Amino acid sequence: MKQSSALAPYRFSLGFTLIEVMAALVIVSLGMLAVIQAVSQTAGNSAYLREKSVAHWIALNRVTEMRLAAQAPPTGESSGEVEMAGERWRWSAQVVATQVASMRRIDVSVARASDTKPGIDEANHLAVITGFYGEKIAKPGTVVADFAAAPATPSGGQPNNPAPPASPDKAPPPADSDGTRP
């Protein structure tokens, strides 16, 4: 039986071949794989940055506690654990004397407690902070600076250009008859 000549031009263009469908699926799957990998990497980076931020806060808190103590921190090493953001963290502090007798250098390193053994392995540090403790200006808890406000002008603002203090070699200029100076 003979096929109709009217259907002959459409014989090969009725749909996609199996090879074309398979090639399209490979291209789409590679694109989806790249998208999934990018999302996964972004989530991993976000978790890592969160851990680094928390570790940084812990180190800063520890340095601040040591600086605000009533007495200078003793030289040497100390360590401990703290809980923050739902996790246990291990910190290690090393206090060393500096060339300035009244100052000490404080190095604090922080890692997750689950990743470390006592003494903190350097490869697992998420944050390392350096601070200084000094006694030269004043003991902790004392006020050195007086932050009193400057006198207000009649208009309520601060004086624009107060007169410079008189030098000890020169006497102030004489006052006018109304009591003002030129």
Contact map, one row per residue, 1 for C-alpha under 8 A:
11100000000000000000000000000000000000000000000000000000000000000000000000000000000000000000000000000000000000000000000000000000000000000000000000000000000000000000000000000000000000
11110000000000000000000000000000000000000000000000000000000000000000000000000000000000000000000000000000000000000000000000000000000000000000000000000000000000000000000000000000000000
11111011000000000000000000000000000000000000000000000000000000000000000000000000000000000000000000000000000000000000000000000000000000000000000000000000000000000000000000000000000000
01111111000000000000000000000000000000000000000000000000000000000000000000000000000000000000000000000000000000000000000000000000000000000000000000000000000000000000000000000000000000
00111111000000000000000000000000000000000000000000000000000000000000000000000000000000000000000000000000000000000000000000000000000000000000000000000000000000000000000000000000000000
00011111100000000000000000000000000000000000000000000000000000000000000000000000000000000000000000000000000000000000000000000000000000000000000000000000000000000000000000000000000000
00111111111000000000000000000000000000000000000000000000000000000000000000000000000000000000000000000000000000000000000000000000000000000000000000000000000000000000000000000000000000
00111111111000000000000000000000000000000000000000000000000000000000000000000000000000000000000000000000000000000000000000000000000000000000000000000000000000000000000000000000000000
00000111111100000000000000000000000000000000000000000000000000000000000000000000000000000000000000000000000000000000000000000000000000000000000000000000000000000000000000000000000000
00000011111111000000000000000000000000000000000000000000000000000000000000000000000000000000000000000000000000000000000000000000000000000000000000000000000000000000000000000000000000
00000011111111000000000000000000000000000000000000000000000000000000000000000000000000000000000000000000000000000000000000000000000000000000000000000000000000000000000000000000000000
00000000111111100000000000000000000000000000000000000000000000000000000000000000000000000000000000000000000000000000000000000000000000000000000000000000000000000000000000000000000000
00000000011111110000000000000000000000000000000000000000000000000000000000000000000000000000000000000000000000000000000000000000000000000000000000000000000000000000000000000000000000
00000000011111110000000000000000000000000000000000000000000000000000000000000000000000000000000000000000000000000000000000000000000000000000000000000000000000000000000000000000000000
00000000000111111000000000000000000000000000000000000000000000000000000000000000000000000000000000000000000000000000000000000000000000000000000000000000000000000000000000000000000000
00000000000011111101100000000000000000000000000000000000000000000000000000000000000000000000000000000000000000000000000000000000000000000000000000000000000000000000000000000000000000
00000000000000111111100000000000000000000000000000000000000000000000000000000000000000000000000000000000000000000000000000000000000000000000000000000000000000000000000000000000000000
00000000000000011111110000000000000000000000000000000000000000000000000000000000000000000000000000000000000000000000000000000000000000000000000000000000000000000000000000000000000000
00000000000000001111111000000000000000000000000000000000000000000000000000000000000000000000000000000000000000000000000000000000000000000000000000000000000000000000000000000000000000
00000000000000011111111100000000000000000000000000000000000000000000000000000000000000000000000000000000000000000000000000000000000000000000000000000000000000000000000000000000000000
00000000000000011111111110000000000000000000000000000000000000000000000000000000000000000000000000000000000000000000000000000000000000000000000000000000000000000000000000000000000000
00000000000000000111111111000000000000000000000000000000000000000000000000000000000000000000000000000000000000000000000000000000000000000000000000000000000000000000000000000000000000
00000000000000000011111111100000000000000000000000000000000000000000000000000000000000000000000000000000000000000000000000000000000000000000000000000000000000000000000000000000000000
00000000000000000001111111110000000000000000000000000000000000000000000000000000000000000000000000000000000000000000000000000000000000000000000000000000000000000000000000000000000000
00000000000000000000111111111000000000000000000000000000000000000000000000000000000000000000000000000000000000000000000000000000000000000000000000000000000000000000000000000000000000
00000000000000000000011111111100000000000000000000000000000000000000000000000000000000000000000000000000000000000000000000000000000000000000000000000000000000000000000000000000000000
00000000000000000000001111111110000000000000000000000000000000000000000000000000000000000000000000000000000000000000000000000000000000000000000000000000000000000000000000000000000000
00000000000000000000000111111111000000000000000000000000000000000000000000000000000000000000000000000000000000000000000000000000000000000000000000000000000000000000000000000000000000
00000000000000000000000011111111100000000000000000000000000000000000000000000000000000000000000000000000000000000000000000000000000000000000000000000000000000000000000000000000000000
00000000000000000000000001111111110000000000000000000000000000000000000000000000000000000000000000000000000000000000000000000000000000000000000000000000000000000000000000000000000000
00000000000000000000000000111111111000000000000000000000000000000000000000000000000000000000000000000000000000000000000000000000000000000000000000000000000000000000000000000000000000
00000000000000000000000000011111111100000000000000000000000000000000000000000000000000000000000000000000000000000000000000000000000000000000000000000000000000000000000000000000000000
00000000000000000000000000001111111110000000000000000000000000000000000000000000000000000000000000000000000000000000000000000000000000000000000000000000000000000000000000000000000000
00000000000000000000000000000111111111000000000000000000000000000000000000000000000000000000000000000000000000000000000000000000000000000000000000000000000000000000000000000000000000
00000000000000000000000000000011111111100000000000000000000000000000000000000000000000000000000000000000000000000000000000000000000000000000000000000000000000000000000000000000000000
00000000000000000000000000000001111111110000000000000000000000000000000000000000000000000000000000000000000000000000000000000000000000000000000000000000000000000000000000000000000000
00000000000000000000000000000000111111111000000000000000000000000000000000000000000000000000000000000000000000000000000000000000000000000000000000000000000000000000000000000000000000
00000000000000000000000000000000011111111100000000000000000000000000000000000000000000000000000000000000000000000000000000000000000000000000000000000000000000000000000000000000000000
00000000000000000000000000000000001111111110000000000000000000000000000000000000000000000000000000000000000000000000000000000000000000000000000000000000000000000000000000000000000000
00000000000000000000000000000000000111111111000000000000000000000000000000000000000000000000000000000000000000000000000000000000000000000000000000000000000000000000000000000000000000
00000000000000000000000000000000000011111111100000000000000000000000000000000000000000000000000000000000000000000000000000000000000000000000000000000000000000000000000000000000000000
00000000000000000000000000000000000001111111110000000000000000000000000000000000000000000000000000000000000000000000000000000000000000000000000000000000000000000000000000000000000000
00000000000000000000000000000000000000111111111000000000000000000000000000000000000000000000000000000000000000000000000000000000000000000000000000000000000000000000000000000000000000
00000000000000000000000000000000000000011111111100000000000000000000000000000000000000000000000000000000000000000000000000000000000000000000000000000000000000000000000000000000000000
00000000000000000000000000000000000000001111111110000000000000000000000000000000000000000000000000000000000000000000000000000000000000000000000000000000000000000000000000000000000000
00000000000000000000000000000000000000000111111111000000000000000000000000000000000000000000000000000000000000000000000000000000000000000000000000000000000000000000000000000000000000
00000000000000000000000000000000000000000011111111100000000000000000000000000000000000000000000000000000000000000000000000000000000000000000000000000000000000000000000000000000000000
00000000000000000000000000000000000000000001111111110000000000000000000000000000000000000000000000000000000000000000000000000000000000000000000000000000000000000000000000000000000000
00000000000000000000000000000000000000000000111111111000000000000000000000000000000000000000000000000000000000000000000000000000000000000000000000000000000000000000000000000000000000
00000000000000000000000000000000000000000000011111111100000000000000000000000000000000000000000000000000000000000000000000000000000000000000000000000000000000000000000000000000000000
00000000000000000000000000000000000000000000001111111110000000000000000000000000000000000000000000000000000000000000000000000100000000000000000000000000000000000000000000000000000000
00000000000000000000000000000000000000000000000111111111000000000000000000000000000000000000000000000000000000000000000000000110000000000000000000000000000000000000000000000000000000
00000000000000000000000000000000000000000000000011111111100000000000000000000000000000000000000000000000000000000000000000000000000000000000000000000000000000000000000000000000000000
00000000000000000000000000000000000000000000000001111111110000000000000000000000000110000000000000000000000000000000000000000000000000000000000000000000000000000000000000000000000000
00000000000000000000000000000000000000000000000000111111111000000000000000000000000000001000000000000000000001100000000000000110000000000000000000000000000000000000000000000000000000
00000000000000000000000000000000000000000000000000011111111100000000000000000000000000000000000000000000000001000000000000000111100000000000000000000000000000000000000000000000000000
00000000000000000000000000000000000000000000000000001111111110000000000000000000000000000000000000000000000000000000000000000000000000000000000000000000000000000000000000000000000000
00000000000000000000000000000000000000000000000000000111111111000000000000000000000100000010000000000000000001000000000000000000000000000000000000000000000000000000000000000000000000
00000000000000000000000000000000000000000000000000000011111111100000000000000000000000000010000000000000000111000000000000000011100000000000000000000000000000000000000000000000000000
00000000000000000000000000000000000000000000000000000001111111110000000000000000000000000000000000000000000000000000000000000000100000000000000000000000000000000000000000000000000000
00000000000000000000000000000000000000000000000000000000111111111000000000000000000000000000000000000000000000000000000000000000000000000000000000000000000000000000000000000000000000
00000000000000000000000000000000000000000000000000000000011111111100000000000000000000000000000000000000000100000000000000000000000000000000000000000000000000000000000000000000000000
00000000000000000000000000000000000000000000000000000000001111111110000000000000000000000000000000000000010100000000000000000000111000000000000000000000000000000000000000000000000000
00000000000000000000000000000000000000000000000000000000000111111111000000000000000000000000000000000000000000000000000000000000000000000000000000000000000000000000000000000000000000
00000000000000000000000000000000000000000000000000000000000011111111100000000000000000000000000000000000000000000000000000000000000000000000000000000000000000000000000000000000000000
00000000000000000000000000000000000000000000000000000000000001111111100110000000000000000000000000000000000000000000000000000000000010000000000000000000000000000000000000000000000000
00000000000000000000000000000000000000000000000000000000000000111111100110000000000000000000000000000000000000000000000000000000000110000000000000000000000000000000000000000000000000
00000000000000000000000000000000000000000000000000000000000000011111110000000000000000000000000000000000000000000000000000000000000000000001000000000000000000000000000000000000000000
00000000000000000000000000000000000000000000000000000000000000001111111110000000000000000000000000000000000000000000000000000000000000000001000000000000000000000000000000000000000000
00000000000000000000000000000000000000000000000000000000000000000001111100000000000000000000000000000000000000000000000000000000000000000011100000000000000000000000000000000000000000
00000000000000000000000000000000000000000000000000000000000000000000111110000000000000000000000000000000000000000000000000000000000000000000000000000000000000000000000000000000000000
00000000000000000000000000000000000000000000000000000000000000000110111111000000000000000000000000000000000000000000000000000000000011100000000000000000000000000000000000000000000000
00000000000000000000000000000000000000000000000000000000000000000110101111100000000000000000001000000000000000000000000000000000000010000000000000000000000000000000000000000000000000
00000000000000000000000000000000000000000000000000000000000000000000000111110000000000000000001000000000000000000000000000000000000000000000000000000000000000000000000000000000000000
00000000000000000000000000000000000000000000000000000000000000000000000011111000000000000000011110000001000000000000000000000000000000000000000000000000000000000000000000000000000000
00000000000000000000000000000000000000000000000000000000000000000000000001111100000000000000011100000000000000000000000000000000000000000000000000000000000000000000000000000000000000
00000000000000000000000000000000000000000000000000000000000000000000000000111110000000000001111000000000000000000000000000000000000000000000000000000000000000000000000000000000000000
00000000000000000000000000000000000000000000000000000000000000000000000000011111000000000001110000000000000000000000000000000000000000000000000000000000000000000000000000000000000000
00000000000000000000000000000000000000000000000000000000000000000000000000001111100000000111100000000000000000000000001000000000000000000000000000000000000000000000000000000000000000
00000000000000000000000000000000000000000000000000000000000000000000000000000111110000000111000000000000000000000000000000000000000000000000000000000000000000000000000000000000000000
00000000000000000000000000000000000000000000000000000000000000000000000000000011111000011110000000000000000000001000000000000000000000000000000000000000000000000000000000000000000000
00000000000000000000000000000000000000000000000000000000000000000000000000000001111100011110000000000000000000000000000000000000000000000000000000000000000000000000000000000000000000
00000000000000000000000000000000000000000000000000000000000000000000000000000000111111111000000000000000000000000000000000000000000000000000000000000000000000000000000000000000000000
00000000000000000000000000000000000000000000000000000100010000000000000000000000011111111000000000000000000000000000000000000000000000000000000000000000000000000000000000000000000000
00000000000000000000000000000000000000000000000000000100000000000000000000000000001111100000000000000000000000000000000000000000000000000000000000000000000000000000000000000000000000
00000000000000000000000000000000000000000000000000000000000000000000000000000000001111110000000000000000000000000000000000000000000000000000000000000000000000000000000000000000000000
00000000000000000000000000000000000000000000000000000000000000000000000000000000001111111000000000000000000000010000000000000000000000000000000000000000000000000000000000000000000000
00000000000000000000000000000000000000000000000000000000000000000000000000000000111101111100000000000000000000011100000000000000000000000000000000000000000000000000000000000000000000
00000000000000000000000000000000000000000000000000000010000000000000000000000000111100111110000000000000000001111100000000000000000000000000000000000000000000000000000000000000000000
00000000000000000000000000000000000000000000000000000000000000000000000000000011110000011111000000000000000001111001000100000000000000000000000000000000000000000000000000000000000000
00000000000000000000000000000000000000000000000000000000011000000000000000000011110000001111100000000000000111100000000100000000000000000000000000000000000000000000000000000000000000
00000000000000000000000000000000000000000000000000000000000000000000000000001111000000000111110000000000000111000000001100000000000000000000000000000000000000000000000000000000000000
00000000000000000000000000000000000000000000000000000000000000000000000000001110000000000011111000000000011110000000000000000000000000000000000000000000000000000000000000000000000000
00000000000000000000000000000000000000000000000000000000000000000000000000111100000000000001111100000000011100000000000000000000000000000000000000000000000000000000000000000000000000
00000000000000000000000000000000000000000000000000000000000000000000000011111000000000000000111110000001111000000000000000000000000000000000000000000000000000000000000000000000000000
00000000000000000000000000000000000000000000000000000000000000000000000000110000000000000000011111000001110000000000000000000000000000000000000000000000000000000000000000000000000000
00000000000000000000000000000000000000000000000000000000000000000000000000100000000000000000001111111011100000000000000000000000000000000000000000000000000000000000000000000000000000
00000000000000000000000000000000000000000000000000000000000000000000000000000000000000000000000111111011100000000000000000000000000000000000000000000000000000000000000000000000000000
00000000000000000000000000000000000000000000000000000000000000000000000000000000000000000000000011111010000000000000000000000000000000000000000000000000000000000000000000000000000000
00000000000000000000000000000000000000000000000000000000000000000000000000000000000000000000000011111111000000000000000000000000000000000000000000000000000000000000000000000000000000
00000000000000000000000000000000000000000000000000000000000000000000000000000000000000000000000011111111000000000000000000000000000000000000000000000000000000000000000000000000000000
00000000000000000000000000000000000000000000000000000000000000000000000000000000000000000000000000011111000000000000000000000000000001110000000000000000000000000000000000000000000000
00000000000000000000000000000000000000000000000000000000000000000000000000000000000000000000000011111111100000000000000000000000000111110000000000000000000000000000000000000000000000
00000000000000000000000000000000000000000000000000000000000000000000000000100000000000000000001111011111110000000000000000000000000111000000000000000000000000000000000000000000000000
00000000000000000000000000000000000000000000000000000000000000000000000000000000000000000000001111000011111000000000000000000000011110000000000000000000000000000000000000000000000000
00000000000000000000000000000000000000000000000000000000000000100000000000000000000000000000111100000001111100000000000000000000011110000000000000000000000000000000000000000000000000
00000000000000000000000000000000000000000000000000000000000000000000000000000000000000000000111000000000111110000000000000000001111000000000000000000000000000000000000000000000000000
00000000000000000000000000000000000000000000000000000000001001100000000000000000000000000011110000000000011111000000000000000001110000000000000000000000000000000000000000000000000000
00000000000000000000000000000000000000000000000000000000001000000000000000000000000000000011100000000000001111100000000000001111100000000000000000000000000000000000000000000000000000
00000000000000000000000000000000000000000000000000000011011000000000000000000000000000001111000000000000000111110000000100001111000000000000000000000000000000000000000000000000000000
00000000000000000000000000000000000000000000000000000010000000000000000000000000000000001110000000000000000011111011000100011110000000000000000000000000000000000000000000000000000000
00000000000000000000000000000000000000000000000000000000000000000000000000000000000000111100000000000000000001111111000000010100000000000000000000000000000000000000000000000000000000
00000000000000000000000000000000000000000000000000000000000000000000000000000000100000011100000000000000000000111111100000000000000000000000000000000000000000000000000000000000000000
00000000000000000000000000000000000000000000000000000000000000000000000000000000000000011000000000000000000000011111000000000000000000000000000000000000000000000000000000000000000000
00000000000000000000000000000000000000000000000000000000000000000000000000000000000000000000000000000000000000111111100000010000000000000000000000000000000000000000000000000000000000
00000000000000000000000000000000000000000000000000000000000000000000000000000000000000000100000000000000000000111111111110010000000000000000000000000000000000000000000000000000000000
00000000000000000000000000000000000000000000000000000000000000000000000000000000000000000000000000000000000000001011111110000000000000000000000000000000000000000000000000000000000000
00000000000000000000000000000000000000000000000000000000000000000000000000000000000000000000000000000000000000000001111100000000000000000000000000000000000000000000000000000000000000
00000000000000000000000000000000000000000000000000000000000000000000000000000010000000000001000000000000000000000001111110000000000000000000000000000000000000000000000000000000000000
00000000000000000000000000000000000000000000000000000000000000000000000000000000000000000111000000000000000001100001111111011000000000000000000000000000000000000000000000000000000000
00000000000000000000000000000000000000000000000000000000000000000000000000000000000000000000000000000000000000000001101111111000000000000000000000000000000000000000000000000000000000
00000000000000000000000000000000000000000000000000000000000000000000000000000000000000000000000000000000000000000000000111111000000000000000000000000000000000000000000000000000000000
00000000000000000000000000000000000000000000000000000000000000000000000000000000000000000000000000000000000000000000000011111000000000000000000000000000000000000000000000000000000000
00000000000000000000000000000000000000000000000000000000000000000000000000000000000000000000000000000000000000110011000111111100000000000000000000000000000000000000000000000000000000
00000000000000000000000000000000000000000000000000000000000000000000000000000000000000000000000000000000000011100000000111111111000000000000000000000000000000000000000000000000000000
00000000000000000000000000000000000000000000000000110011000000000000000000000000000000000000000000000000000011110000000000011111000000000000000000000000000000000000000000000000000000
00000000000000000000000000000000000000000000000000010011001000000000000000000000000000000000000000000000000011100000000000001111100000000000000000000000000000000000000000000000000000
00000000000000000000000000000000000000000000000000000001001000000000000000000000000000000000000000000000001111000000000000001111110000000000000000000000000000000000000000000000000000
00000000000000000000000000000000000000000000000000000001001100100000000000000000000000000000000000000000001110000000000000000011111000000000000000000000000000000000000000000000000000
00000000000000000000000000000000000000000000000000000000000000100000000000000000000000000000000000000000111100000000000000000001111100000000000000000000000000000000000000000000000000
00000000000000000000000000000000000000000000000000000000000000100000000000000000000000000000000000000000111000000000000000000000111110000000000000000000000000000000000000000000000000
00000000000000000000000000000000000000000000000000000000000000000010000000000000000000000000000000000011110000000000000000000000011111000000000000000000000000000000000000000000000000
00000000000000000000000000000000000000000000000000000000000000000110000110000000000000000000000000000011110000000000000000000000001111100000000000000000000000000000000000000000000000
00000000000000000000000000000000000000000000000000000000000000000000000100000000000000000000000000000111000000000000000000000000000111111000000000000000000000000000000000000000000000
00000000000000000000000000000000000000000000000000000000000000000000000100000000000000000000000000000110000000000000000000000000000011111111000000000000000000000000000000000000000000
00000000000000000000000000000000000000000000000000000000000000000000000000000000000000000000000000000110000000000000000000000000000001111110000000000000000000000000000000000000000000
00000000000000000000000000000000000000000000000000000000000000000000000000000000000000000000000000000000000000000000000000000000000001111110000100000000000000000000000000000000000000
00000000000000000000000000000000000000000000000000000000000000000000000000000000000000000000000000000000000000000000000000000000000000111111011100000000000000000000000000000000000000
00000000000000000000000000000000000000000000000000000000000000000000010000000000000000000000000000000000000000000000000000000000000000111111110000000000000000000000000000000000000000
00000000000000000000000000000000000000000000000000000000000000000001110000000000000000000000000000000000000000000000000000000000000000100111110000000000000000000000000000000000000000
00000000000000000000000000000000000000000000000000000000000000000000010000000000000000000000000000000000000000000000000000000000000000000011111000000000000000000000000000000000000000
00000000000000000000000000000000000000000000000000000000000000000000000000000000000000000000000000000000000000000000000000000000000000000111111100000000000000000000000000000000000000
00000000000000000000000000000000000000000000000000000000000000000000000000000000000000000000000000000000000000000000000000000000000000000100111111000000000000000000000000000000000000
00000000000000000000000000000000000000000000000000000000000000000000000000000000000000000000000000000000000000000000000000000000000000001100011111000000000000000000000000000000000000
00000000000000000000000000000000000000000000000000000000000000000000000000000000000000000000000000000000000000000000000000000000000000000000001111100000000000000000000000000000000000
00000000000000000000000000000000000000000000000000000000000000000000000000000000000000000000000000000000000000000000000000000000000000000000001111110000000000000000000000000000000000
00000000000000000000000000000000000000000000000000000000000000000000000000000000000000000000000000000000000000000000000000000000000000000000000011111000000000000000000000000000000000
00000000000000000000000000000000000000000000000000000000000000000000000000000000000000000000000000000000000000000000000000000000000000000000000001111100000000000000000000000000000000
00000000000000000000000000000000000000000000000000000000000000000000000000000000000000000000000000000000000000000000000000000000000000000000000000111110000000000000000000000000000000
00000000000000000000000000000000000000000000000000000000000000000000000000000000000000000000000000000000000000000000000000000000000000000000000000011111000001000000000000000000000000
00000000000000000000000000000000000000000000000000000000000000000000000000000000000000000000000000000000000000000000000000000000000000000000000000001111100001100000000000000000000000
00000000000000000000000000000000000000000000000000000000000000000000000000000000000000000000000000000000000000000000000000000000000000000000000000000111111111100000000000000000000000
00000000000000000000000000000000000000000000000000000000000000000000000000000000000000000000000000000000000000000000000000000000000000000000000000000011111111100000000000000000000000
00000000000000000000000000000000000000000000000000000000000000000000000000000000000000000000000000000000000000000000000000000000000000000000000000000001111110000000000000000000000000
00000000000000000000000000000000000000000000000000000000000000000000000000000000000000000000000000000000000000000000000000000000000000000000000000000001111110000000000000000000000000
00000000000000000000000000000000000000000000000000000000000000000000000000000000000000000000000000000000000000000000000000000000000000000000000000000001111111000000000000000000000000
00000000000000000000000000000000000000000000000000000000000000000000000000000000000000000000000000000000000000000000000000000000000000000000000000000001111111100000000000000000000000
00000000000000000000000000000000000000000000000000000000000000000000000000000000000000000000000000000000000000000000000000000000000000000000000000000111100111110000000000000000000000
00000000000000000000000000000000000000000000000000000000000000000000000000000000000000000000000000000000000000000000000000000000000000000000000000000011100011111100000000000000000000
00000000000000000000000000000000000000000000000000000000000000000000000000000000000000000000000000000000000000000000000000000000000000000000000000000000000001111100000000000000000000
00000000000000000000000000000000000000000000000000000000000000000000000000000000000000000000000000000000000000000000000000000000000000000000000000000000000000111110000000000000000000
00000000000000000000000000000000000000000000000000000000000000000000000000000000000000000000000000000000000000000000000000000000000000000000000000000000000000111111000000000000000000
00000000000000000000000000000000000000000000000000000000000000000000000000000000000000000000000000000000000000000000000000000000000000000000000000000000000000001111100000000000000000
00000000000000000000000000000000000000000000000000000000000000000000000000000000000000000000000000000000000000000000000000000000000000000000000000000000000000000111110000000000000000
00000000000000000000000000000000000000000000000000000000000000000000000000000000000000000000000000000000000000000000000000000000000000000000000000000000000000000011111000000000000000
00000000000000000000000000000000000000000000000000000000000000000000000000000000000000000000000000000000000000000000000000000000000000000000000000000000000000000001111101110000000000
00000000000000000000000000000000000000000000000000000000000000000000000000000000000000000000000000000000000000000000000000000000000000000000000000000000000000000000111111100000000000
00000000000000000000000000000000000000000000000000000000000000000000000000000000000000000000000000000000000000000000000000000000000000000000000000000000000000000000011111100000000000
00000000000000000000000000000000000000000000000000000000000000000000000000000000000000000000000000000000000000000000000000000000000000000000000000000000000000000000001111100000000000
00000000000000000000000000000000000000000000000000000000000000000000000000000000000000000000000000000000000000000000000000000000000000000000000000000000000000000000011111110000000000
00000000000000000000000000000000000000000000000000000000000000000000000000000000000000000000000000000000000000000000000000000000000000000000000000000000000000000000011111111000000000
00000000000000000000000000000000000000000000000000000000000000000000000000000000000000000000000000000000000000000000000000000000000000000000000000000000000000000000010001111100000000
00000000000000000000000000000000000000000000000000000000000000000000000000000000000000000000000000000000000000000000000000000000000000000000000000000000000000000000000000111110000011
00000000000000000000000000000000000000000000000000000000000000000000000000000000000000000000000000000000000000000000000000000000000000000000000000000000000000000000000000011111000010
00000000000000000000000000000000000000000000000000000000000000000000000000000000000000000000000000000000000000000000000000000000000000000000000000000000000000000000000000001111111111
00000000000000000000000000000000000000000000000000000000000000000000000000000000000000000000000000000000000000000000000000000000000000000000000000000000000000000000000000000111111111
00000000000000000000000000000000000000000000000000000000000000000000000000000000000000000000000000000000000000000000000000000000000000000000000000000000000000000000000000000011111100
00000000000000000000000000000000000000000000000000000000000000000000000000000000000000000000000000000000000000000000000000000000000000000000000000000000000000000000000000000011111100
00000000000000000000000000000000000000000000000000000000000000000000000000000000000000000000000000000000000000000000000000000000000000000000000000000000000000000000000000000011111110
00000000000000000000000000000000000000000000000000000000000000000000000000000000000000000000000000000000000000000000000000000000000000000000000000000000000000000000000000000011111111
00000000000000000000000000000000000000000000000000000000000000000000000000000000000000000000000000000000000000000000000000000000000000000000000000000000000000000000000000001111001111
00000000000000000000000000000000000000000000000000000000000000000000000000000000000000000000000000000000000000000000000000000000000000000000000000000000000000000000000000001011000111
